[in-house]
Amino acid sequence: MLDYTLLVGLFLIVEYRLKRQQNVWEWIKVHIVTFVFLGLTGMVLSLLLFQTEVRTSMDHESILILAASLFIVFVMFEHLLAPDHSSEEDNKSALFVVPPMELYSPRRENIEEALLTALERKQFTLYYQAQYDAATRQILGFEALLRWEHPELGTVSPAEFIPVAESSGLIVGIGEWVLREACRKNKELQARGFTGSVMSVNISALQLRNVQFARSVRSILRDTRLEGKYLEVELTESALIQSLDTSASILNELRDMGIRIALDDFGTGYSSLSYLKQLPIHNVKIDRSFVQNLCNEPKGKVIVESIVAMVHKLGLGVVAEGIETEEQLDCVRSIGCESVQGYLLGKPLPEADLCYVIPSFRSGTGAI
């Protein structure tokens, strides 16, 4: 934001000086540079200011003040209404990012307002989806999935409210609650026979940028009396790229606690292999988009086989997501995926229904 303001200020000073010198050609060049660096918004605004000066009796000083004021409004508009939803690569192409209009929809505003009290009013619940051994179909653990039931908005999809929670910063408090509840439940499941159960919890980029995150996790493990080796945190490649330096430090602290780390949706983000080498990753989760047509697309199968072989050579585990048919299960098993997750073996279940999977865990049948 400071860089934008400095660039705008520099442009205004140059334009003002050139106008005083009546150097028309140089002034035109400045507007070309304006278009390159500030985009169409900056150029149009500059031309409007020029027309204002031509058609009115305003002097140069007044025009300069007007221009500065308008640019400040534009910068504040971007800062307040357009938080950083774009990737780092997207931000290289334009300084003023105008988000889609649906970000200003009444429903989004209602969701953001409702999120402020959702945690306090106990509107969140966790569902648990089992992860299975691909060969034996034995349950290895669960992934905790956040659900929100609002009395007026109804069931709000995570795809809808999670981005709002992240942009507003509320995801930090919500994420801590999810982590605490998931650890508490896993400790309870272990007491009922799930002695080796590992609980996976999704972590947002904002949580990874919080320097107190590792300390918070340590406190939760202590309070719930869950050993670190029975907790796995899942993070996406996009979350890593947003805070790579901070992430590396925090992930190393988590590893030292015995916590497992999984790279989720592998292949859909930046797919930088350097993450697998530099960061303390234990498992890689192959995204469901690779699994859907795995049996019918030879090229896709070759890609997944290569990923699995490479990951195994690095000493990491592989989990295939989105398994919905027996054919898909056979395919991922044949190329070496040792763990699977999907509706074929188990849908996400509310806490009250987890009692039905306890016998299957003990017998190793995996049927729900």
C-alpha positions as CSV (number, residue, x, y, z in Angstrom):
1,M,0.0,0.0,0.0
2,L,2.8,2.4,0.8
3,D,4.5,1.6,-2.6
4,Y,1.2,2.5,-4.4
5,T,0.9,5.9,-2.5
6,L,4.6,6.8,-3.2
7,L,4.2,6.0,-6.9
8,V,1.0,8.1,-7.1
9,G,2.7,11.0,-5.4
10,L,5.7,10.8,-7.7
11,F,3.4,10.8,-10.8
12,L,1.5,13.9,-9.5
13,I,4.7,15.8,-8.9
14,V,6.1,15.1,-12.3
15,E,2.8,15.9,-14.0
16,Y,2.5,19.2,-12.1
17,R,6.0,20.3,-13.1
18,L,5.5,19.4,-16.7
19,K,2.3,21.3,-17.0
20,R,3.9,24.4,-15.5
21,Q,6.6,24.1,-18.2
22,Q,3.9,23.5,-20.9
23,N,5.8,20.5,-22.1
24,V,3.0,18.7,-23.9
25,W,5.0,15.8,-25.4
26,E,6.6,15.0,-22.1
27,W,3.2,15.2,-20.4
28,I,1.8,12.7,-22.9
29,K,4.7,10.3,-22.1
30,V,3.9,10.6,-18.4
31,H,0.3,9.4,-19.2
32,I,1.7,6.4,-21.1
33,V,3.8,5.5,-18.1
34,T,0.7,6.1,-15.9
35,F,-1.2,3.5,-17.9
36,V,1.7,1.0,-17.6
37,F,2.2,1.3,-13.9
38,L,-1.2,2.4,-12.5
39,G,-3.5,0.7,-15.1
40,L,-6.5,2.1,-16.9
41,T,-7.9,3.6,-13.7
42,G,-4.9,5.8,-13.2
43,M,-4.8,7.0,-16.8
44,V,-8.5,7.8,-17.0
45,L,-8.4,9.7,-13.7
46,S,-5.4,11.7,-15.0
47,L,-7.2,12.6,-18.2
48,L,-10.3,13.7,-16.3
49,L,-8.2,16.0,-14.2
50,F,-6.7,17.4,-17.3
51,Q,-10.1,18.2,-18.7
52,T,-11.1,19.7,-15.4
53,E,-8.2,22.1,-15.6
54,V,-8.9,23.0,-19.2
55,R,-12.6,23.7,-18.7
56,T,-12.4,25.5,-15.4
57,S,-10.4,28.3,-14.0
58,M,-8.8,26.1,-11.3
59,D,-5.1,26.7,-10.9
60,H,-2.4,24.0,-10.9
61,E,-2.2,23.9,-7.1
62,S,-6.0,23.2,-6.8
63,I,-5.8,20.5,-9.4
64,L,-2.9,18.9,-7.6
65,I,-4.9,18.8,-4.4
66,L,-7.9,17.4,-6.1
67,A,-5.8,14.7,-7.8
68,A,-4.1,13.7,-4.6
69,S,-7.5,13.5,-2.8
70,L,-9.0,11.3,-5.5
71,F,-6.0,9.0,-5.6
72,I,-6.2,8.6,-1.8
73,V,-9.9,7.7,-2.1
74,F,-8.9,5.0,-4.7
75,V,-6.2,3.6,-2.5
76,M,-8.5,3.6,0.6
77,F,-11.2,1.9,-1.5
78,E,-8.8,-0.8,-2.5
79,H,-7.5,-1.3,1.0
80,L,-10.9,-1.4,2.7
81,L,-13.1,-3.2,0.2
82,A,-10.6,-5.3,-1.7
83,P,-8.5,-7.4,0.7
84,D,-5.8,-9.6,-0.8
85,H,-7.8,-12.4,-2.5
86,S,-5.5,-12.7,-5.4
87,S,-2.4,-14.7,-5.6
88,E,1.1,-13.2,-5.4
89,E,1.5,-13.8,-9.2
90,D,-1.8,-12.0,-9.9
91,N,-0.6,-9.0,-7.9
92,K,2.3,-8.5,-10.3
93,S,0.1,-7.5,-13.2
94,A,-1.9,-4.6,-11.6
95,L,-1.6,-2.3,-8.7
96,F,-5.3,-1.6,-8.3
97,V,-7.2,-4.9,-7.9
98,V,-10.9,-4.7,-8.3
99,P,-12.5,-7.8,-6.8
100,P,-15.6,-9.4,-8.2
101,M,-18.9,-7.7,-7.3
102,E,-20.2,-10.8,-5.5
103,L,-17.7,-9.9,-2.7
104,Y,-20.1,-6.9,-1.9
105,S,-23.3,-8.9,-2.0
106,P,-25.8,-8.6,0.8
107,R,-25.4,-12.3,1.6
108,R,-21.6,-11.9,2.0
109,E,-22.2,-9.0,4.4
110,N,-24.7,-11.1,6.3
111,I,-22.2,-14.0,6.5
112,E,-19.4,-11.7,7.8
113,E,-21.7,-10.2,10.4
114,A,-23.0,-13.6,11.5
115,L,-19.5,-15.0,11.8
116,L,-18.7,-12.5,14.5
117,T,-20.9,-14.3,17.0
118,A,-21.1,-17.8,15.4
119,L,-18.4,-19.2,17.7
120,E,-19.8,-17.7,20.8
121,R,-23.3,-19.0,20.0
122,K,-22.0,-22.5,19.3
123,Q,-23.3,-22.6,15.7
124,F,-20.2,-24.5,14.4
125,T,-19.9,-28.3,14.4
126,L,-17.3,-30.7,13.2
127,Y,-17.9,-33.6,10.9
128,Y,-15.3,-36.4,10.6
129,Q,-14.3,-38.2,7.4
130,A,-12.3,-41.4,7.8
131,Q,-9.0,-42.1,6.0
132,Y,-8.3,-45.7,5.1
133,D,-5.5,-48.0,4.4
134,A,-5.9,-48.7,0.7
135,A,-5.0,-52.3,0.9
136,T,-6.9,-53.4,4.0
137,R,-9.6,-50.7,4.2
138,Q,-8.8,-50.3,7.9
139,I,-9.4,-46.8,9.3
140,L,-6.2,-45.0,10.0
141,G,-7.7,-41.8,11.3
142,F,-10.1,-38.9,10.5
143,E,-10.1,-35.5,8.9
144,A,-12.1,-32.9,10.9
145,L,-14.4,-30.8,8.6
146,L,-16.0,-27.6,9.8
147,R,-19.8,-27.1,9.3
148,W,-21.9,-24.1,10.1
149,E,-25.7,-24.1,10.7
150,H,-27.1,-20.6,11.1
151,P,-30.7,-20.1,12.4
152,E,-31.5,-17.6,9.6
153,L,-28.9,-18.2,6.8
154,G,-29.4,-22.0,7.1
155,T,-26.6,-24.4,6.2
156,V,-23.7,-22.3,5.0
157,S,-21.1,-24.0,2.8
158,P,-17.5,-23.9,3.9
159,A,-16.6,-22.8,0.4
160,E,-18.7,-19.8,1.1
161,F,-17.9,-18.8,4.6
162,I,-14.2,-19.9,4.9
163,P,-13.0,-17.2,2.5
164,V,-15.0,-14.6,4.4
165,A,-13.5,-15.8,7.7
166,E,-10.0,-15.6,6.2
167,S,-10.4,-12.1,4.7
168,S,-11.9,-10.8,8.0
169,G,-9.3,-12.4,10.2
170,L,-11.9,-14.4,12.1
171,I,-10.4,-17.7,10.8
172,V,-7.7,-17.5,13.5
173,G,-10.2,-17.9,16.4
174,I,-12.4,-20.3,14.5
175,G,-9.3,-22.4,13.5
176,E,-8.2,-22.6,17.1
177,W,-11.6,-23.8,18.2
178,V,-11.5,-26.5,15.4
179,L,-8.1,-27.6,16.5
180,R,-9.1,-27.9,20.1
181,E,-12.3,-29.8,19.4
182,A,-10.6,-32.2,17.0
183,C,-7.9,-33.0,19.5
184,R,-10.5,-33.5,22.3
185,K,-12.5,-35.8,20.1
186,N,-9.5,-37.9,19.0
187,K,-8.4,-38.3,22.6
188,E,-12.0,-39.6,23.4
189,L,-11.9,-41.9,20.4
190,Q,-8.6,-43.4,21.5
191,A,-10.1,-44.1,24.9
192,R,-12.9,-46.0,23.2
193,G,-10.6,-48.2,21.1
194,F,-9.1,-46.0,18.4
195,T,-5.7,-46.3,20.0
196,G,-3.7,-45.4,16.8
197,S,-6.1,-42.8,15.4
198,V,-4.6,-39.7,13.8
199,M,-6.7,-36.6,13.5
200,S,-6.1,-34.3,10.5
201,V,-7.0,-30.6,10.8
202,N,-6.9,-28.0,8.0
203,I,-4.8,-24.9,8.6
204,S,-5.3,-21.6,6.8
205,A,-2.6,-19.3,5.5
206,L,-3.5,-16.7,8.1
207,Q,-2.9,-19.1,10.9
208,L,0.5,-20.0,9.5
209,R,1.4,-16.3,9.5
210,N,0.7,-16.1,13.2
211,V,3.9,-16.4,15.1
212,Q,2.0,-17.6,18.2
213,F,0.4,-20.5,16.3
214,A,2.9,-23.2,17.4
215,R,2.6,-22.1,21.0
216,S,-1.2,-22.3,20.7
217,V,-1.0,-25.8,19.3
218,R,1.3,-26.9,22.1
219,S,-1.2,-25.5,24.7
220,I,-4.1,-27.4,23.0
221,L,-2.2,-30.7,23.1
222,R,-1.3,-30.2,26.7
223,D,-4.9,-29.3,27.6
224,T,-6.4,-32.3,25.7
225,R,-3.6,-34.6,26.7
226,L,-3.2,-35.8,23.1
227,E,0.3,-36.8,22.0
228,G,1.6,-34.8,19.0
229,K,2.0,-37.9,16.9
230,Y,-1.7,-38.3,16.8
231,L,-2.3,-34.9,15.2
232,E,-1.8,-34.0,11.5
233,V,-2.1,-30.5,10.2
234,E,-3.1,-30.1,6.5
235,L,-2.1,-27.1,4.5
236,T,-2.4,-26.2,0.8
237,E,0.3,-25.0,-1.5
238,S,-1.4,-21.6,-1.8
239,A,-1.2,-21.2,1.9
240,L,2.5,-22.0,1.9
241,I,3.4,-19.6,-0.9
242,Q,1.7,-16.7,1.0
243,S,4.0,-17.1,4.0
244,L,6.8,-19.4,3.1
245,D,9.5,-18.1,5.5
246,T,7.2,-18.0,8.5
247,S,5.6,-21.3,7.5
248,A,8.9,-23.1,7.5
249,S,9.8,-21.9,11.0
250,I,6.3,-22.8,12.4
251,L,6.2,-26.2,10.6
252,N,9.6,-27.1,12.1
253,E,8.3,-26.3,15.6
254,L,5.2,-28.5,14.9
255,R,7.4,-31.3,13.7
256,D,9.5,-31.1,16.9
257,M,6.3,-31.7,18.8
258,G,5.8,-34.9,16.9
259,I,2.9,-33.5,14.8
260,R,2.5,-34.8,11.2
261,I,2.2,-32.4,8.3
262,A,0.3,-33.0,5.1
263,L,0.4,-31.1,1.9
264,D,-3.2,-31.0,0.7
265,D,-4.6,-30.7,-2.9
266,F,-1.2,-31.4,-4.3
267,G,-1.0,-30.7,-8.1
268,T,-3.6,-27.9,-8.1
269,G,-1.5,-25.0,-6.8
270,Y,2.0,-23.9,-7.5
271,S,3.2,-27.5,-7.3
272,S,6.7,-26.5,-6.4
273,L,8.8,-29.6,-5.6
274,S,11.0,-27.4,-3.4
275,Y,8.3,-27.6,-0.7
276,L,8.8,-31.3,-0.4
277,K,12.5,-30.9,0.0
278,Q,12.7,-27.9,2.2
279,L,9.7,-28.3,4.5
280,P,9.0,-31.1,7.1
281,I,6.2,-32.7,5.0
282,H,5.1,-36.2,6.0
283,N,2.2,-36.9,3.6
284,V,1.1,-35.6,0.2
285,K,-2.6,-35.7,-0.6
286,I,-3.4,-36.2,-4.3
287,D,-6.3,-33.9,-5.3
288,R,-9.6,-35.5,-6.3
289,S,-9.3,-33.8,-9.8
290,F,-6.5,-36.3,-10.6
291,V,-8.5,-39.3,-9.3
292,Q,-11.8,-38.7,-11.0
293,N,-10.8,-39.9,-14.5
294,L,-7.6,-41.7,-13.5
295,C,-8.7,-45.0,-14.9
296,N,-9.8,-43.5,-18.3
297,E,-7.0,-41.0,-18.9
298,P,-3.6,-42.7,-19.7
299,K,-1.7,-39.3,-19.5
300,G,-3.4,-38.5,-16.2
301,K,-2.4,-41.9,-14.8
302,V,1.2,-41.4,-15.8
303,I,1.2,-38.1,-14.0
304,V,-0.1,-39.6,-10.8
305,E,2.2,-42.6,-11.0
306,S,5.2,-40.2,-11.4
307,I,4.0,-38.1,-8.4
308,V,3.6,-41.2,-6.2
309,A,7.0,-42.6,-7.2
310,M,8.7,-39.3,-6.5
311,V,7.0,-38.8,-3.2
312,H,7.8,-42.3,-2.1
313,K,11.5,-41.8,-3.0
314,L,11.5,-38.8,-0.7
315,G,10.2,-41.0,2.1
316,L,6.8,-39.4,2.2
317,G,3.3,-41.0,2.3
318,V,0.6,-40.6,-0.3
319,V,-3.2,-40.1,0.3
320,A,-5.6,-40.2,-2.7
321,E,-8.7,-38.0,-2.1
322,G,-12.1,-38.3,-3.7
323,I,-12.4,-42.1,-4.1
324,E,-15.9,-42.8,-5.1
325,T,-15.8,-46.1,-7.0
326,E,-14.2,-49.5,-6.7
327,E,-12.5,-48.9,-10.0
328,Q,-10.8,-45.7,-8.7
329,L,-9.7,-47.5,-5.5
330,D,-8.2,-50.3,-7.6
331,C,-6.4,-47.8,-9.8
332,V,-4.8,-45.7,-6.9
333,R,-3.9,-48.9,-5.1
334,S,-2.2,-50.3,-8.2
335,I,0.1,-47.2,-8.6
336,G,1.2,-47.3,-4.9
337,C,-1.2,-45.0,-3.0
338,E,-1.2,-46.5,0.5
339,S,-4.0,-44.3,2.0
340,V,-7.3,-43.2,0.6
341,Q,-10.3,-41.0,1.5
342,G,-13.7,-40.7,-0.2
343,Y,-17.4,-41.4,-0.3
344,L,-16.8,-45.0,-1.4
345,L,-15.5,-46.0,2.0
346,G,-16.9,-43.3,4.3
347,K,-18.8,-40.0,4.1
348,P,-18.2,-37.2,6.6
349,L,-20.1,-38.1,9.8
350,P,-21.3,-35.9,12.7
351,E,-19.7,-36.6,16.1
352,A,-22.7,-38.6,17.3
353,D,-22.4,-41.1,14.5
354,L,-18.8,-41.9,15.0
355,C,-19.8,-44.7,17.3
356,Y,-20.8,-46.7,14.3
357,V,-17.3,-46.9,12.9
358,I,-15.7,-48.2,16.2
359,P,-16.4,-51.9,15.5
360,S,-15.1,-51.5,11.9
361,F,-11.9,-50.0,13.2
362,R,-11.3,-52.9,15.5
363,S,-12.1,-55.5,12.9
364,G,-10.4,-53.7,10.0
365,T,-13.3,-54.1,7.6
366,G,-13.7,-50.4,7.0
367,A,-17.4,-50.7,6.3
368,I,-19.7,-47.9,7.4
